[in-house]
């Protein structure tokens, strides 16, 4: 069944066995409220790693029953990140989520060569599922947060994560637009050349499970009328499910313009580690955090 909205995503995950979510440094109300909502919605069982007296106090102040969580006490945010990652490594949790600690401490624990969650040769990338009120279906985008200037090998990995996410959402043969400034192949523009190479690899069966086309400008990728005016053919033009951005600046502007100006809601995970990792922000809405937990549970 194809998932067509973030509400559909929540309903789909509720029908599955609960995953075990471990939260690193779960000392703040924003995190605890989102995790409690996920527990009450039937998405996850929650393990909170942090300063236990602080977590209990926050639960009391915000009316959250502490018995709904398993709490693991540690003394610092760095220790919390290491402990949460270790719990995943030893099979005690299926998902990892960032709490109040900084992103760099969270990512360092994941990337630790001896005790982290990255297998040799693996590439971490951020995958966003966006529900835009002005667009008829979900859009899956990457990378908007982690890889600044993806090289070709990294773009190939990002494409794989986009396709895997789309297929988990019920899109059997997702349509991937590899974005650039123009549909013309411009040799001096690396994003254009990389897009053409990825498209040709798909044509020759080196990339399976998706339709891939590029280079393609954003309007030609998602707007049927623009694609018609430009004379673009093929299954992707005007109907893309997935958007592969040339760099993080382009992806991040798309992400923030959609959420801050366009009223879009999102769910997001970091893919490429042994388990899906939720990289939440204090500025995220409650729905974003809950939807991101649901997406991670779907992908686990």
N, C-alpha and C positions, 0 to 999 in steps of 0.2 A: 504493500500500500504506500502510495506517495504521500509524503508529509508536505503540506502546502502552507503551513503557518507555524509560528512558535507555539501557539496554543495546541495545535495538532502534535507538535513535538512532545509537549508535556504529557498529553494523553497517551501517546504511544509508549513512552518510557514507563508510565504508571502500570502498564499491562505486563511489564517484564519483571523478573526477579530483581530485588534491590541490590545495588552495588554498594561497596564499602568505601566511603569517602573519608580521607584523612586531610585535615586542615592544619597548615603550618602557622603557628603563632596566632591562634584564634582568640585574640584578646579584645576585639572591638565589636560594637553593636552591629555595624554594617554587615560584618561577616556572619556573626551568630544569627542574626535575623534571616539572612538568606539561606543559611544552612538549615535552620529550623523549618523554614518554609519547604525546603526540599525533603526533609524528613517527614513532615506532616503530609506532603503531597504523595508520599510513597515512592519517592525516587531513590533514596539512599538510606543507609545507616551511617551515622556520623561519628568520627573519632576526632576530638579536638586536642591538638598539641599546643600547649602554651602555659602561661602562669595560672595555675588552677584557682587561687583566690580571686584573681582578677576576672577570670571567666565566670566564676560563680556570681561575683558581684554584678557583672554586666547582665547575666541572666535574670537576677533578682530585680534589677532596675528596669528591665524591659519586659518583664512578665514571661520569660522563657523558661519552661520547666527543665532544670538541669539534668533530670533523670532521663531525658530523651537523648542525651549525648553520653558517649564514653570519653572521659577526660584523662589526658596524660600530662603530668606536670613536668615542665622543664624551666630552667632559670633564665634563658635568653632566647632572642629571636633566631640567632645562628644555630643554637642547639635545637630549637624547634624545627627548623628546616631540615637539619641532618636527621633528626629522629623521624620526621614524617616520611622522608625519602627512604630511610632504612625500613620503615614499616611496609612500604610498597615493595621494596626489594625482597623482603622475607615473606611476602604473600599475605600480609595482614590487611592490606587495603588494595582496592582496584582503581582508585582515582586519587589525584593529588590536587589540592587547592591552596592558593596563596591567601594568607590572612593579612595581619597588620604589618608584617615585615616588608622591607623594601624589595623591589623587583630584582635588583642585582644580587641580594643575598639568597633569594628564592632560586634564581637561575643558577647561581654558583653551586648550590646543593644538587640541583638536577644534573649539572654538567660535570661534577666531580669525577675524575677519570677512574678512581678506585672504588668510590662508594656512591656514585650517582646512578642515573637512570638511562644513560645513553649508551647504546651498543656501539662497537667500533664502526666507524663510517657513517653512522646515522646523522641526519640533519634535522635540527629543530626548526619548526616554522609555525606561524600563527595562522589559523584558519577561522574566518568569520562567516557566520550565516546571518544574512540581513533580510529583515522583513520591512520593506519600504511601502508606505501607504500609496505611493504613486506608481507602483509596479505590480503586475498581476501574480508574481510568484517569488519564492525565496531566491536570493542570490548568494552564492558561496564564493568568497573572495580570499585571496592571499597574495603576497604576504603584506600585511598592513602594520606590523609591529615589531618583528624580530630581525629579519635579514635586511640590512641596509641596501646593498647592491648585489642582488643574487647573481652568481655566475651561472653558466648554462647547466652544470650538474645540479645546482641548487634549484633552478627553475624546474628541472625535470622532477625533483623531489616534491616541490610545491605542487606541481600538476598532479602528482600521484596522491597527495593528501586531499586535494580538492575533489578528485574523482572518488576516492574512498568515502569522503564525507557525503558527497552527493548520492552515492549508491546506498549508504546507510539511511539516507532520507527517502529512499524508495525510487530514486531516479536510475533506472537500469542502465541507460546509455547516456550519461550526462554530456551536455554540449559545452565545451570549454573554449572561451575566447582568450587568446594570448594577446594582450593589449600593447599598443604602441600609439604614437601620435597620428598615424596614417595607415591606410590599408596598403599603401605602396611599400615594396621591399626596398629600403634605402640602405645601401652598403655602409654608409658612414654612421648609421644609427644602430648601435649594438642591439637595442631592444627589438628593432625591426628584423634584424638578421636572426636573432635567437627565436623569435616568433615563427619565422618562416621555416627554420630547421625543425622546430617542434611539430609544426603542421605537417611537414613532409615525412617526419618519422611516423606520425599517426597514419598517414596515407599508406605507408609501406608496411604497416603492421608491427612496428617497433614499439608503439604505445597502444595498448589494448583497453577495451572497456569504455571508450569515450570517443565522441567526435571532437576533433581539435582543429581550430582554424586561427590563423594569424599571419602577419600582423593585422590587427583590427582596432580601430578607434572605438571608444566607449559607446558613442551613439550608434554606430553600425552594429555593435554587439548586442545591445539590449532594446533597440527601438526598431520595430519592423518597418516603419515608414522611412526612417533614415537609411536602412539597409536597401529598401526598394529604390529610393532616389539615387543612391550610390551605385546601384547595379550589382549589389553583392548577392551571390548565390550560396547554396550549400545549407546544411541543417543548422549551423551555428548562427549565421547572420540574422540579427534582429531577435534572436530567441535564446541567447546564452543562459545556461544555468550557472556556470562557473566563470570567474574573472581572474586571470593571472596577470598581476601588475608587474611592470618592468622594474620598479624599485619601491622602497618603503615610503618615499615621499608621495608618490602618486597614490599608492594604496591608502596611506594614512589620511590624505586629504579627502579621498572618496569616502572613507569611513566616517570622518568627523563631519563632513558636509552632510552626509546622509543622516547622521544621528542628531546633530545640533541644529541643522537648518531644515532638514526634510522630514523630521519626525520618525525616523526609522528606529526599530527595535532590533537588537542583535543578540546572538549567542556566539561565544568564541572559546576556542581551546588552543593550546600549544600542542602540536602533533610532532611525532618523531621520536619521543621517548618511549619507554616500555609501557607506559600507561598515558592516557590523555591527562594533560595538566591544565588546570584552570588558572588563568592569570587575571584575576579580578582587580578592579581599581575602586578606590573610595568614591570616585565620581560616577561609577556605574549605577544604573537604576536597580531597584529590587528585582524587576522582571528580567533585566539583563543577567544578573547573577544567577537567578533561578534557572533561566533558559540555558545558561552556560553549563551549569551542573547537569541539566537534562541532556545536553548535547554530548558532554563527556561520558555520561552513563550510556548513551546510545552507542558511542564509538568504542567503549571499553570491551 
